Amino acid sequence: MMNPESRPQLKPGCRLSPAGDILLIPESVLRLQGPARLIVEACDGTKTISQIVSHLLQSFPGAEPAKVSQETTSFLSQLAEKGVVQFL
């Protein structure tokens, strides 16, 4: 179950492309838009979802905290459903 203290980590076989905003996953690719690359880069298993949201708020100081938190959680949930991330 995902909560603010969960630590997302990319599953084996999933990685960011050095060529741009593309997430390589087994037998597919996902094009990342907006702050999605920043979120995926933070999915190293050491940062909590709360820490990722805090980092995004520092990167986008005009953003509404509740919206950033909700959208980050939703994005990570979608990645989990696709089998891209796991939560530690």
Summary of the structure (lengths in Angstrom):
residues: 88
radius of gyration: 12.3
end to end distance: 9.6
largest distance: 37.3
contacts: 230
relative contact order: 0.26
helix: 40%
strand: 19%
